Amino acid sequence: MILCGNPQAQYLAHKAEIDAAIQAVLDSGRYVLGRDAEAFEHEFAAYVGVAHGVGVGSGTEALHLALKACDIGVGDEVITVSHTAVATVAAIELVGATPVFADIDETCCTLAPALLEQLITPRTRAIIPVHLYGQAADLDPVIEMARRHRLVVIEDCAQAHGATYRGRPVGSFGELACFSFYPTKNLGAIGDGGMVVTGDATLAAKMRLLREYGWSERYVSHVAGWNSRLDEIQAAVLRVKLRYLDSDNAARGRIAGIYNVALKDCCGLQLPATRPGNSHVYHLYVVRSDERESLRQHLQRHGIAAGIHYPLPVHRQPAYSSRFPASLPVTDRVAAEVLSLPIYPELGDVEVSTVIDTVLGFFGKS
Ligand SMILES: *Cc1c(COP(=O)(O)O)cnc(C)c1O
């Protein structure tokens, strides 16, 4: 089976280094928020180009913590997209705030800035643009709008580690930015992990309190917090993998380039677009077809596991649909057509050719 993503291949590619890093944690006796967690916070924040990194338990927790740090809660509205991982929306509801859904643009499937203004109310506090599939949302108009209305911008970078917007890494634009290190992400741990990065020292200090019971010193809670810490073993593995992030992203880009050339004349298939000024790190290689379901089954029969990100937009999911009956025509159309072809740094050329031939075969072109 050719998988859509393959975290095990990544482990095997760096097995000796990862095994050694894990063994070193076991030998150190510090298993939570130790030397590796602290070092990784510095290294990853430096990679993104911001001053502070606060490691947490997951990407969802990173968003939760970022919203809490801004005192966003009951009665507040946060604008984001419905075409995203449910985590983006779950985090908004975790703090008691209300998600407000913006539709997306047809070509890149990220938040459509032109539709933002009409969603802003006196209760709006923040905008969460999601850098979906590996490329940045159109940030300039979002940030301009946020400034004008005094809103916080929290970037959801869970699918875009290393992607740039106008030459600068995502995560360095918003007041805060949130990353996930779930195993399949471009920078993935061997379990859960996440981080909030920010240039604001006060917000960073506040998040360090909140993520560990509000402790200002051990056993003394300065504010009411909870527990969401970055695990030491995950941090040690992530330090190893961070060294390969740029070359891994380049490998993804190379595979995407092969798909782009081989599939460009395949009518019936819309290939992923990269917005001018963006570098795309291809967390996913997402094509669109109005025959999505039969194409997916055809690939499945030929041993290729294509994914769907995501089959149901959040506002259509049972947990949300009755509470957020939004009208999002582009989101609905895109959700019905997207299909993620296999892409990960270790995916071999033979497998890439097999995927291409099988897709072309479906459209009667092989
Ligand atoms: C993966 C993901 C998250 C959540 O990350 P977890 O680590 O799984 O909690 C949030 N937003 C987006 C866009 C994601 O893809």
The ligand as an SDF file (V2000), in Angstrom:
LIG
                    3D

 15 15  0  0  0  0  0  0  0  0999 V2000
   -3.2190   19.0690   13.1570 C   0  0  0  0  0  0  0  0  0  0  0  0
   -3.9060   20.3650   13.2020 C   0  0  0  0  0  0  0  0  0  0  0  0
   -4.2650   20.9890   14.4110 C   0  0  0  0  0  0  0  0  0  0  0  0
   -4.2420   20.2940   15.7420 C   0  0  0  0  0  0  0  0  0  0  0  0
   -3.0770   19.7400   16.1370 O   0  0  0  0  0  0  0  0  0  0  0  0
   -3.0670   18.5410   17.2140 P   0  0  0  0  0  0  0  0  0  0  0  0
   -1.6260   18.4690   17.5580 O   0  0  0  0  0  0  0  0  0  0  0  0
   -3.5690   17.3280   16.5190 O   0  0  0  0  0  0  0  0  0  0  0  0
   -3.9030   18.9370   18.3630 O   0  0  0  0  0  0  0  0  0  0  0  0
   -4.7770   22.2800   14.3680 C   0  0  0  0  0  0  0  0  0  0  0  0
   -4.9660   22.9040   13.2100 N   0  0  0  0  0  0  0  0  0  0  0  0
   -4.6800   22.3450   12.0200 C   0  0  0  0  0  0  0  0  0  0  0  0
   -4.8980   23.1170   10.7690 C   0  0  0  0  0  0  0  0  0  0  0  0
   -4.1470   21.0440   11.9750 C   0  0  0  0  0  0  0  0  0  0  0  0
   -3.8750   20.4880   10.7880 O   0  0  0  0  0  0  0  0  0  0  0  0
  1  2  1  0
  2  3  1  0
  2 14  2  0
  3  4  1  0
  3 10  2  0
  4  5  1  0
  5  6  1  0
  6  7  2  0
  6  8  1  0
  6  9  1  0
 10 11  1  0
 11 12  2  0
 12 13  1  0
 12 14  1  0
 14 15  1  0
M  END
$$$$
